[in-house]
Amino acid sequence: MKHDARRAFLGELIDDAGLFPPARLAMREALAARDRALASDAFWTVGRFVVPGSRLAELASEVDAPVPLAIAVVVDTPEPAAAFAGFAQSARAGAELIALEALEVPLARFDGDDDDQRLAAFERACSAARFDERPALYAELALDGDVAAQLDALHRARVRGFDVAAKVRCGGLGAAAVPAPAALAHFLWSANRLEVPFKATAGLHHPVRRLDASLGANVHGFLNVIGGAVLARARGLDLRTLEGLLADEDSSHFLLDEDGFAWSGIGADAGEIGEARARSVHSYGSCSLSEPIDDLRMLEILPATAA
């Protein structure tokens, strides 16, 4: 049976971050928006529900689903290590309602004189928390810092057996929060070279890079970023080519159909895309589930109506 490259590329790609800015939906509203997305023909694009750790109890009080809701917890306390045991306890107590599948935390919040020490503190906190099933772990990196050093530390941690991935922020509420294509290209290239998987977040509401008039800045597109990671792994793109891909605002240069993904003639097939999604780029967080899908329909990557 032939695999569909669109499914490989977009399957469970969009983590549901409706609780976060700029949407900042109320809990009940965010869950209703998720239900609508899951009832659509694009249900298969929807990933985990992202929730601040401080709102886990509120989530548990609002969830009403036939199966546990798959969640990613963003650790929003200044001392994350102290919160992990509480997350494990909440996951056990609410196992019929929620499935804690991922933890995301800024690496800088852990105690330590350097990134290796901070990652060791991260690992100790996870072990001490005694999760029934350890969630996927994401350490958010700072692109305005030494990205290479941070990824080197993550690579060393993974080599010694600590299964931790990276998280990269691609935008925010102001123009200054949007990383330059060169900085993001450096992250993608280095993560691929070191075989450090990652998830992305913030600012990736639309498929292709574009001007956001409200920010007064060009913002990144998820076909650019996710596609860049796919092609970095499948085709070993160099830094200059990756930067060109990330900076490209012409949607006609991007192709995603049942046969594969391509940018400017450089392509990957369904198998290569699936391998990249499993081992390199896991997902991205968006506060809207409808905007990405609506845009993909306009680009005729997804059908305009249910199949």
C-alpha positions as CSV (number, residue, x, y, z in Angstrom):
1,M,0.0,0.0,0.0
2,K,1.4,3.4,-1.0
3,H,2.0,5.8,1.9
4,D,0.6,9.4,1.6
5,A,3.3,11.9,2.1
6,R,0.8,14.5,3.3
7,R,-0.1,12.2,6.2
8,A,3.5,11.6,7.0
9,F,4.2,15.3,7.0
10,L,1.1,16.6,8.7
11,G,0.0,13.7,10.9
12,E,-0.4,14.9,14.5
13,L,1.8,17.8,13.6
14,I,-0.1,20.6,15.3
15,D,0.0,20.6,19.0
16,D,-3.0,22.4,20.4
17,A,-1.8,25.5,22.3
18,G,-5.1,27.5,22.4
19,L,-4.6,28.4,26.0
20,F,-1.5,30.4,25.2
21,P,-1.1,33.8,23.6
22,P,-2.1,35.4,21.4
23,A,-5.3,33.3,21.5
24,R,-5.5,32.9,25.3
25,L,-8.7,30.9,25.1
26,A,-10.6,30.0,28.3
27,M,-10.2,26.3,29.2
28,R,-13.7,25.4,28.2
29,E,-13.4,27.3,24.9
30,A,-10.0,25.8,24.1
31,L,-11.4,22.3,24.6
32,A,-14.5,23.1,22.5
33,A,-12.2,24.3,19.7
34,R,-10.2,21.1,19.9
35,D,-13.4,19.1,19.7
36,R,-14.4,21.0,16.5
37,A,-11.0,20.3,15.0
38,L,-11.2,16.6,15.8
39,A,-14.7,16.4,14.3
40,S,-13.4,17.8,11.0
41,D,-11.8,15.8,8.1
42,A,-8.4,17.2,9.2
43,F,-8.6,15.6,12.6
44,W,-5.5,13.6,11.9
45,T,-3.3,16.7,11.9
46,V,-4.1,17.5,15.6
47,G,-1.5,16.6,18.2
48,R,-1.3,17.0,22.0
49,F,-3.3,19.5,24.0
50,V,-0.7,21.9,25.6
51,V,-1.5,23.1,29.1
52,P,0.5,25.2,31.7
53,G,1.4,23.1,34.7
54,S,-0.3,25.5,36.9
55,R,-3.7,24.8,35.2
56,L,-3.6,21.0,35.4
57,A,-6.3,20.8,38.0
58,E,-8.5,23.2,36.0
59,L,-8.1,21.0,33.0
60,A,-9.1,17.9,34.9
61,S,-12.2,19.6,36.1
62,E,-13.3,20.5,32.5
63,V,-12.3,17.4,30.5
64,D,-15.1,15.2,29.3
65,A,-13.9,12.7,26.7
66,P,-14.4,9.0,26.0
67,V,-10.6,8.4,26.2
68,P,-7.9,10.2,28.2
69,L,-6.8,13.6,26.7
70,A,-3.2,13.4,25.5
71,I,-1.5,16.5,27.0
72,A,1.9,18.2,27.0
73,V,2.6,20.2,30.1
74,V,4.5,23.5,29.9
75,V,6.3,24.0,33.2
76,D,5.5,27.5,34.2
77,T,7.0,27.7,37.7
78,P,10.4,29.3,38.5
79,E,11.6,26.0,40.1
80,P,10.6,23.3,37.7
81,A,12.3,20.4,39.5
82,A,10.1,20.9,42.5
83,A,6.9,20.7,40.3
84,F,7.7,17.4,38.7
85,A,6.5,15.1,41.5
86,G,3.2,17.0,41.5
87,F,2.8,16.5,37.8
88,A,3.4,12.7,38.3
89,Q,0.8,12.6,41.1
90,S,-1.8,14.6,39.0
91,A,-1.2,12.2,36.1
92,R,-1.8,9.2,38.3
93,A,-4.9,10.7,40.0
94,G,-6.4,11.8,36.7
95,A,-5.4,8.8,34.6
96,E,-9.0,8.3,33.3
97,L,-9.1,11.9,32.1
98,I,-5.6,12.9,31.0
99,A,-2.6,11.2,29.6
100,L,0.6,13.2,30.4
101,E,2.7,12.5,27.3
102,A,5.2,15.4,27.3
103,L,6.9,17.9,29.6
104,E,8.3,21.2,28.2
105,V,10.5,23.4,30.2
106,P,13.1,26.2,29.5
107,L,16.5,24.7,30.2
108,A,17.7,28.0,31.8
109,R,15.2,27.4,34.7
110,F,17.2,24.5,36.1
111,D,20.0,25.1,38.6
112,G,23.5,24.7,37.3
113,D,26.6,26.6,36.2
114,D,26.3,25.4,32.6
115,D,24.0,23.5,30.3
116,D,25.4,20.1,31.2
117,Q,24.7,20.7,34.9
118,R,21.2,22.0,34.1
119,L,20.4,19.0,32.0
120,A,21.7,16.7,34.9
121,A,19.3,18.6,37.2
122,F,16.5,18.0,34.7
123,E,17.3,14.3,34.6
124,R,17.4,14.0,38.4
125,A,14.1,15.8,38.7
126,C,12.4,13.3,36.2
127,S,13.9,10.3,38.1
128,A,12.8,11.6,41.5
129,A,9.2,12.3,40.3
130,R,8.6,8.6,39.6
131,F,6.3,9.0,36.6
132,D,4.4,5.8,35.9
133,E,5.4,6.3,32.3
134,R,8.0,8.9,31.7
135,P,6.7,11.6,29.3
136,A,8.6,12.9,26.3
137,L,10.9,15.6,27.5
138,Y,11.7,18.9,25.8
139,A,14.3,21.4,26.9
140,E,13.5,24.9,25.5
141,L,16.6,26.5,24.1
142,A,17.4,30.2,23.7
143,L,18.2,31.2,20.1
144,D,19.7,34.4,21.4
145,G,22.2,32.4,23.3
146,D,24.9,30.0,22.2
147,V,22.7,27.5,20.3
148,A,25.6,25.3,19.3
149,A,26.7,24.9,22.9
150,Q,23.1,24.2,24.1
151,L,22.7,21.5,21.4
152,D,26.1,20.0,22.1
153,A,25.0,19.6,25.8
154,L,21.7,18.0,24.7
155,H,23.7,15.6,22.5
156,R,26.0,14.7,25.3
157,A,23.0,14.0,27.6
158,R,21.4,11.8,25.0
159,V,24.6,9.9,24.5
160,R,24.7,9.1,28.2
161,G,21.1,7.8,28.0
162,F,18.9,10.8,29.0
163,D,16.2,10.9,26.3
164,V,15.6,14.6,26.0
165,A,14.7,16.7,22.9
166,A,14.9,20.4,22.2
167,K,12.2,23.0,21.9
168,V,12.7,26.1,19.8
169,R,10.6,29.3,19.8
170,C,9.9,30.6,16.3
171,G,8.0,33.8,17.2
172,G,6.1,35.6,19.9
173,L,4.0,38.7,20.7
174,G,6.5,41.2,19.2
175,A,8.8,41.6,16.3
176,A,11.9,41.1,18.5
177,A,10.6,37.6,19.4
178,V,10.9,36.4,15.8
179,P,14.3,34.8,15.1
180,A,16.1,35.7,11.9
181,P,16.2,33.0,9.2
182,A,19.9,32.7,9.8
183,A,19.5,31.9,13.5
184,L,16.8,29.4,12.9
185,A,18.7,27.8,10.1
186,H,21.7,27.4,12.4
187,F,19.5,25.7,14.9
188,L,18.0,23.3,12.3
189,W,21.4,22.5,10.8
190,S,23.0,21.9,14.2
191,A,20.1,19.8,15.5
192,N,20.3,17.6,12.4
193,R,24.1,17.3,12.6
194,L,23.9,16.2,16.3
195,E,20.8,14.1,15.8
196,V,18.9,16.0,18.5
197,P,15.1,15.9,17.8
198,F,13.0,18.9,18.5
199,K,9.6,20.5,18.6
200,A,8.8,24.1,17.5
201,T,6.4,26.6,18.9
202,A,5.1,30.2,18.6
203,G,4.4,32.1,15.5
204,L,3.8,29.3,13.1
205,H,0.1,29.9,12.3
206,H,0.5,29.9,8.5
207,P,2.2,27.5,6.1
208,V,4.7,29.9,4.4
209,R,6.7,32.8,5.7
210,R,4.8,36.1,5.4
211,L,4.5,39.7,6.6
212,D,2.5,40.0,9.8
213,A,1.2,43.6,9.7
214,S,0.2,43.6,13.3
215,L,3.8,42.7,14.4
216,G,5.4,44.8,11.6
217,A,7.7,41.8,10.9
218,N,8.0,38.8,8.7
219,V,7.0,35.6,10.5
220,H,8.0,32.1,9.8
221,G,5.9,29.5,8.1
222,F,5.5,25.9,9.3
223,L,6.1,24.5,5.8
224,N,9.4,26.4,5.9
225,V,10.4,25.2,9.3
226,I,9.1,21.6,9.3
227,G,10.1,21.2,5.7
228,G,13.5,22.6,6.4
229,A,14.0,20.0,9.1
230,V,12.7,17.2,6.9
231,L,15.1,18.2,4.0
232,A,18.0,18.8,6.4
233,R,17.7,15.2,7.4
234,A,16.7,13.6,4.1
235,R,19.1,15.7,1.9
236,G,21.7,17.1,4.2
237,L,21.0,20.7,3.3
238,D,23.8,23.2,4.1
239,L,23.4,26.3,6.2
240,R,23.0,28.7,3.2
241,T,20.3,26.5,1.5
242,L,18.4,26.1,4.8
243,E,18.5,29.9,5.3
244,G,17.1,30.4,1.8
245,L,14.3,27.9,2.5
246,L,13.4,29.6,5.7
247,A,13.4,33.1,4.2
248,D,11.3,32.0,1.1
249,E,7.8,33.7,1.0
250,D,6.7,32.3,-2.4
251,S,4.2,29.5,-1.8
252,S,4.7,28.2,-5.3
253,H,8.1,27.0,-4.4
254,F,6.6,24.5,-1.9
255,L,5.0,21.2,-2.9
256,L,3.2,18.8,-0.6
257,D,1.1,16.0,-2.1
258,E,0.6,12.3,-1.8
259,D,4.0,11.6,-3.3
260,G,6.3,13.9,-1.3
261,F,7.4,17.3,0.0
262,A,9.6,19.5,-2.1
263,W,11.0,23.0,-2.0
264,S,12.5,24.5,-5.1
265,G,13.0,21.1,-6.6
266,I,14.7,19.5,-3.5
267,G,12.4,16.8,-2.3
268,A,11.7,13.9,0.1
269,D,9.3,11.0,-0.3
270,A,6.8,9.7,2.2
271,G,9.2,7.3,3.8
272,E,11.9,9.9,4.3
273,I,9.3,12.4,5.7
274,G,8.1,9.8,8.2
275,E,11.6,9.0,9.3
276,A,12.3,12.7,9.8
277,R,9.1,13.2,11.8
278,A,10.0,10.3,14.0
279,R,13.7,11.1,14.6
280,S,14.1,14.8,13.9
281,V,11.1,17.1,14.0
282,H,8.2,16.0,16.2
283,S,5.5,18.7,16.1
284,Y,4.9,22.4,16.5
285,G,2.6,24.3,18.9
286,S,-0.1,26.6,17.5
287,C,-2.7,28.6,19.4
288,S,-5.1,28.1,16.4
289,L,-6.0,24.7,14.9
290,S,-8.1,26.3,12.2
291,E,-5.7,28.9,10.6
292,P,-3.1,26.3,9.5
293,I,-5.7,24.0,8.0
294,D,-7.6,26.8,6.3
295,D,-4.4,28.0,4.7
296,L,-3.5,24.5,3.6
297,R,-6.9,24.2,1.9
298,M,-6.3,27.6,0.1
299,L,-3.0,26.2,-1.2
300,E,-4.8,23.0,-2.3
301,I,-2.6,20.9,-0.1
302,L,-5.7,19.7,1.7
303,P,-9.1,19.3,0.1
304,A,-11.5,22.1,0.4
305,T,-14.2,19.7,1.7
306,A,-14.3,16.4,3.5
307,A,-13.3,13.5,1.3
